[in-house]
Amino acid sequence: MSIRQEIEELERLTLSPYAVRAEQSQGRETPEEPDAIRTCFMRDRDRIIHSKSFRRLKHKTQVYIAQDNDHYRTRLTHTLEVNQIAQTIGRALRLNADLIEAIALGHDVGHTPFSHTGEEVLNSLMKGGFRHNENSVRVLTRLEQRSPGRGSNRDEDAVEGAVVEGLNLTVEVLDGILHHSGYGKRKNPCQTLEGNVVRYADKIAYVQHDIDDSIRAGVLKREEIPARYLEVLGNTHSERIGSLVSDLVESSRKNLQNGIPQVILSPRFEQALSGLRSFMFEQVYLGPYCLAQRDRSAHTVEYLFAYYKKNPDKLPDFYRRICANEGIERGVADYISGMTDNFCIAAFKELALPRRLPGYTRLPIE
């Protein structure tokens, strides 16, 4: 029996009947030989965390653009917080922690530079629209390139010039990533409970840490947060996360014990989280500070989109091939959406701002 089979046996013995066992996965688009050590979901996690798109999250904005404070969240730190919260919930419900981790680590790799501003701009410019959750799936199935090498330590390596297109992830991981976004009436849109855990963890994480960052930035004052929500969730960052996690675990465990496979908050806590999220949209995300920053960053993305659409020959070879096969807009959007904030600003400066002539020496002003 291989180590992977031992892990799969342990899953059979310990996981909830409602959990997804790795050996029961719907598999990959292109079948592969099983790994000797890792389950399919562990393998997916490794491929995501070794990808270039995952590494770029460290320089993509969460909320505050052009930040000069190292304590503000980035897309990478947000992703890690989502994973931590989802892992706690998943283990309490005896769900598959490896599947949860793979979904959590990959859920935002399709985000654009400049927070949601880049997404809004590309959505307005693309004929078919642009949504970051769909783009995350595209990044992982089309844009990421991996090594064709075999062996337990080779297939997750992301290397330049690789010849294998996409990371060939499992159906369950891609489904969880695709359906992680939004806060609509449909409480459990994912195929798996693990995916729905990540979906809730995402909301719990960003609402609370965006409050923390907004207070630090001076955009929000503690006393401005509606007391009716704090009375339910708690006054501090850690209290609010703790109470939401506890309620989600307790409510979901009751569902599972009654044969209802749903991850859910109790109505009281659901209302408090939803209300606090709406408050953040009104006061912060759509507030004067963020809107001012949004106008500047939107102009940057719009300029780059127009420039590369007119000059697709200026794109790297990989994206020029996408233009040839799938259309210029698609290739340009793929290139821009993969940019970090810093790279996007540098590209704009290179293309839009005047540069000093070669050999030019400044003369003293007479």
PECORZI-V578906 format. One record per backbone hydrogen bond with DSSP energy under -0.5 kcal/mol. NH is the residue of the N-H (numbers start at 1). CO is the residue of the C=O. If there is no record, write none. Layout:
# PECORZI-V578906
nh->[NH | NH]
co->[CO | CO]
This chain:
# PECORZI-V578906
nh->[3 | 4 | 6 | 7 | 8 | 9 | 10 | 11 | 12 | 13 | 14 | 15 | 16 | 19 | 21 | 24 | 25 | 29 | 31 | 43 | 44 | 45 | 46 | 47 | 48 | 49 | 50 | 51 | 55 | 56 | 57 | 57 | 58 | 59 | 60 | 62 | 65 | 67 | 72 | 75 | 75 | 76 | 78 | 79 | 80 | 81 | 82 | 83 | 84 | 85 | 86 | 87 | 88 | 89 | 90 | 91 | 92 | 93 | 94 | 95 | 97 | 100 | 101 | 102 | 103 | 104 | 105 | 106 | 107 | 109 | 111 | 117 | 118 | 118 | 119 | 120 | 121 | 122 | 123 | 124 | 125 | 126 | 129 | 135 | 136 | 137 | 138 | 139 | 140 | 141 | 142 | 143 | 144 | 146 | 147 | 154 | 155 | 157 | 158 | 159 | 162 | 164 | 165 | 166 | 167 | 171 | 174 | 175 | 176 | 177 | 178 | 179 | 180 | 187 | 196 | 197 | 198 | 199 | 200 | 201 | 202 | 203 | 204 | 205 | 206 | 207 | 208 | 209 | 210 | 211 | 212 | 213 | 214 | 215 | 216 | 217 | 218 | 218 | 219 | 220 | 224 | 225 | 225 | 229 | 230 | 231 | 233 | 234 | 240 | 241 | 242 | 243 | 244 | 245 | 246 | 247 | 248 | 249 | 250 | 251 | 252 | 253 | 254 | 255 | 256 | 257 | 258 | 259 | 260 | 261 | 262 | 264 | 270 | 271 | 272 | 273 | 274 | 275 | 276 | 277 | 278 | 279 | 280 | 281 | 282 | 283 | 284 | 285 | 286 | 287 | 290 | 291 | 292 | 293 | 294 | 295 | 296 | 297 | 298 | 299 | 300 | 301 | 302 | 303 | 304 | 305 | 306 | 307 | 308 | 309 | 310 | 311 | 314 | 315 | 319 | 320 | 321 | 322 | 323 | 324 | 325 | 326 | 327 | 327 | 331 | 332 | 333 | 334 | 335 | 336 | 337 | 338 | 339 | 341 | 342 | 344 | 345 | 346 | 347 | 348 | 349 | 350 | 351 | 352 | 353 | 360]
co->[36 | 36 | 2 | 3 | 4 | 5 | 6 | 7 | 8 | 9 | 10 | 11 | 94 | 16 | 19 | 21 | 22 | 169 | 29 | 39 | 40 | 41 | 42 | 43 | 44 | 45 | 46 | 48 | 51 | 52 | 53 | 54 | 55 | 56 | 57 | 73 | 63 | 64 | 69 | 57 | 60 | 57 | 74 | 75 | 76 | 77 | 78 | 79 | 80 | 81 | 82 | 83 | 84 | 85 | 86 | 87 | 88 | 89 | 91 | 90 | 95 | 96 | 97 | 98 | 99 | 100 | 101 | 102 | 103 | 106 | 108 | 114 | 113 | 114 | 115 | 116 | 117 | 118 | 119 | 120 | 121 | 122 | 126 | 131 | 132 | 133 | 134 | 135 | 136 | 137 | 138 | 138 | 139 | 164 | 157 | 151 | 151 | 154 | 50 | 157 | 159 | 146 | 163 | 144 | 140 | 27 | 170 | 171 | 172 | 173 | 174 | 175 | 177 | 185 | 192 | 193 | 194 | 195 | 196 | 197 | 198 | 199 | 200 | 201 | 202 | 203 | 204 | 205 | 206 | 207 | 208 | 209 | 210 | 211 | 212 | 213 | 214 | 215 | 214 | 214 | 221 | 221 | 222 | 226 | 226 | 227 | 229 | 230 | 236 | 237 | 238 | 239 | 240 | 241 | 242 | 243 | 244 | 245 | 246 | 247 | 248 | 249 | 250 | 251 | 252 | 253 | 254 | 256 | 255 | 259 | 260 | 262 | 266 | 267 | 268 | 269 | 270 | 271 | 272 | 273 | 274 | 275 | 276 | 277 | 278 | 279 | 280 | 280 | 281 | 284 | 284 | 287 | 288 | 289 | 290 | 291 | 292 | 293 | 294 | 295 | 296 | 297 | 298 | 299 | 300 | 301 | 302 | 303 | 304 | 305 | 306 | 307 | 311 | 312 | 316 | 316 | 317 | 318 | 319 | 320 | 321 | 322 | 322 | 323 | 327 | 328 | 329 | 330 | 331 | 332 | 333 | 334 | 336 | 59 | 59 | 340 | 341 | 342 | 343 | 344 | 345 | 346 | 347 | 348 | 349 | 357]
